[in-house]
Amino acid sequence: MQLVQRISCVFILLAALFTSCTAPMELESLGMKPHLVITGVISTEPGQQAIEISATVPYFGLALPENIRAEEVRLDGELLQWDPSGMYVTDRTFAAEEGKTYLLEVWIDFDHDGEVEYYWATTTVPSVHKLEALSLRSVIPSRNDVPFILMAGFYDTPGEDYYGAALWINDILYSNRILRYYVHSLNSYTQDGEYLRYPIPEWIITKSLVWDNQQTFDLYAGDVLTVELQTLSKEYYEYLQQAKIEKNQHFPLFSGPRGNVIGNIQGGALGIFGSCAGSRKSVVLPECPGLPNR
């Protein structure tokens, strides 16, 4: 998995302030104290793994978060190098080992008081669940036409497992946004430990999909769809679930927004250090009435 394919989420602090109906409310978000954010996910897929360090910015400010340098960053004792991309990276052949627990350590004087602070987190790499089959099923009975849904076939293992799925269209990562990434858990109530042919409802395949900047991602017969089934570490799964809820903003009536997504970085920083184990399969979009040809 390449560095550009990493999915990392940094969320801005938002304070929910309440007052009476007659008292004025002052929202001083521009002066909010920044918080350190450390994010990184290691994978069993060989490739350059990255740790990103940044800080929150005011909610109503115009500035974007900028990556910052630390005094030292280590992954399982190995010193990570600062990359021109603004991240700390491993070498290009690194692959996380299934079942192994990794320790991330960061030393940084974030508050510029002359004292170096220490932050750390651990993650245990889950086992690969091989994606045995990938197929397209039309949601229209007795027809081979759009809309299609992707069906993933794999063996679940006994006990609770945490899954994610990412979609590539040809060589473009479609799941480059949290709301286009699929997250789900399977436990004893959902065919635990069996072979599953599981529909992925996150992406309904038609002649065009929602894309960035209110544009569409157009599909054609012959396009290659690639799904990576990812088994997620528990802390990473929980972080992604919170992030999707935060992004959707499905709040109860009259309630304020939720707070920051809770991660596992120890020492007072926000963010996540997680892991995943991936397996891929591809399928080709067929010629059908609902899809144009290039």
Secondary structure, 3 states (H helix, E strand, C coil): CCHHHCCCCCCCCCCCCCCCCCCCCCCCHHHCCCCEEEEEEEECCCCCCEEEEEECCCCCCCCCCCCCCCCEEEECCEECEECCCCCEECCCCCCCCCCCEEEEEEEECCCCCCCCEEEEEEEECCCCCCEEEEEEEECCCCCCCCCEEEEEEEECCCCCEEEEEEEEECCEECCCCHHHCEEEEECCCCCCCCEEEEEEEEEEECCEEECHHHCEEECCCCCEEEEEEEEECHHHHHHHHHHHHHHHCCCCCCCCCCCCCCCCCECCCEEEEEEEEEEEEEEECCCCCCCCCC
